[in-house]
């Protein structure tokens, strides 16, 4: 098996180098005080990442009354400072009050703590670049309610996107975006978010080649058993999503403590996967109508070139900071190019101490936590750039190759 390798700092690779002679002229990242009330509030973070890119973030726990009040004050500030020259990108769930308060809004929301579809990252960057190049007075406002990782994905991706034009006057902006990402996002970001920015950067630069071969998932092997029960062990089951739509639910595996060093969840015939994939592993609590997330991982099949892929603990969302998941733990994916059973894999069979409950009709198992976004994901208002992130299309890469000519693209405007 070939392990998945990714540098933790790879999100910053490819950004412009700033010479020492340029650095003294850098403007500091500014936290704009909109009013004394907002300045004293811990429920709003408004930052000028660059002179023309503004990040506005609210915590998911923000009081609704204060949130609405701060939304109004932010709108007043933006209108007084930038007039009609700002375009707001909503990275969170749709809210009618946002579209009422702002004349120009693009809806690009996706679930908190997750990464957006790779094609959505492309569309966001293209929309940002088009707006910023249309008028030197235009500014972009990135709005988010929840973890700031959403804003981090967009800032890091646009840093790489704008690097294509390599204009000297953008060098300072790229350095400011890099600094914002390192200072504000790295401590709170998720591994899958970094992975997708790595994909995006690699596809832009040509260091990652587009994979068009069909991939069939046969085995998911968890090396190192998490301790989610009082006596050790866990009761894991998998939910697999394609384009945020559920396509597979496994049985519930009962793994007693200290009985196994690994467990294999086998899917036969193999499951065809293409485009943006989310695999979520839950623990079903014993004698309790509740479940915990063991780990979550997102990847895009266009960037998978090996039939064996390994994600270490540091690559797994949620698990990377969970003491219940062993430090040496890792998750291995075994693919093939066809649905037929892979021969010679008998060594992956679980021991007699592992039992499986295939009753997946339990509402707890079937419950989909992404229903809120299923009705309007990939929507885009007033943009003029229509998106198509339907991974069910004929292209194995989910439409990416047809819409974006990697890596010889010249998307950014050269004005």
ABEGO torsion letter per residue (X at the ends): XBBBBBBAAAAABGBBBBBAAAAAABBBBBBBBABAAAAABAABBBBBABAABBBBBBBAABBAAAAAAAAAAAAAAAAAAAEAABBBBBABBBBAAAAAABABBBBABBBBGBBBBAAAAAAAAAAAAAAAAABAABBBBBBBBEBAAAAAAAAAAAAAAAAAAGBAAAAAAAAAAAAAAAAAAAAABBAAAAAAAAAAAAAAAGABBBBABBBBBABBBBBEBBBABAAEEBBBBBBBBBGGBBABBBBBBBBBBGABABBBBBBOBBBBBBEBBBBBBBBBBBGBBBBBBABBBBBBAAABABABBBBBAAABBGAAABAABBAABBBBBBBBABABBBBGAAAABBBAABBBBABAABAAAABBAAAAAAAABGBBBGAGBBBBABAABABAAGGAAAABBOAABBABBAX
